Amino acid sequence: MKSMAGLDIYAYWDELRGRKAAPRREDIDPAKLKHHLGDLFILTDNGEETPFFRLAGTRICALFGRELRGHRFSELWPAANADFPCRVARGILQHQLPVVFDVEAEDDYGAAQLPFEMLLLPLRTDAGAAPRLLGALLPERPRHDFAAPVNCLSMKSSRLLRMDIAPTACFADMEAIVASGTGSR
């Protein structure tokens, strides 16, 4: 990970999960992540091709110039390139392994691409509950509050974060999903 915020969020998530694949959503104390809440989101699976935003922080909503709650994760990406990040997010929901994306944001004015790091961390849910993941969209450099909203994100790379408890078969499945998109981006 490139950002200190990403390292902080991951360290908190990792501490909560202990020796399990992921912490439970109920274990997360928003007060412990108070400096990062505006950059956090939760995705949930409702059985469709793309996860949905269950909630999204204020800085993420301001970045896109709209409320994201209830919207599809695929809406953050150009339609032609949305399949890969959505497939990885669904893989995280299924296999419970964390991933980091390096992405760039584009606005209407053609200004320089804005680099971001997107952290996607699985959350354990009770049986019968829709799977969820905790995400963070973290800028690599500060962005002015008055800047134009961005239209979409473009994938630059993705990395599976290795964990010592990941079952080998799940790790291999997720590694194949993540690797399948990195060569074409």
C-alpha positions, 0 to 999 in steps of 0.5 A: 500500500502506498498511503498511510491511511491505507496502512492504518485502515488495513492494520485496524481490519487485520487486528480485528480479524485476528486468525479469521479470514475477516472481521465481522461488520459489527466488530468495526468501531467507526470511532477507531476510523474517524479520520478515514470515515469520509473515504470509506464505503461498504459494498454488499452482494445482492446476487447481481453481476455487480455489488452495490454501495450499502454506504459511502463516505462524504469525501467519496460522494463529493468526489463523484458529485452524488450520493452513491448509496444504493448505486452499483459499484460498476457505475464508478468505471467506464462500462467497457472496463467495469467487468474486471473490478466488479469480478474482483469485488465479487471474488472478495465477497466469496473468498474473503481475501483483501485486494488493493487497486491502483486507480486514476480518476477522470473529470470532464476537464481533461486535467491530469489524472488523479491517482487513488488507491482503493482498498477492498477488505472482506467482512464476515457476515452471519449465515443468511446475510448478504456478504459485505466488504469494507472499502476505502478510496484514498487519494495519493495527493490532496485534492481541492474541495472546489475541484470538479466531480470525477466521471469514472475511475480507470484501473492501473493495477491490482494486488492481492494482499497475502495473508498467512491464514488464507486457504491455498485453494481460495488464494489461488482462485483470487490470484487468478481473478486479480491477475486476469485483469492486470495485463490488459490495463 
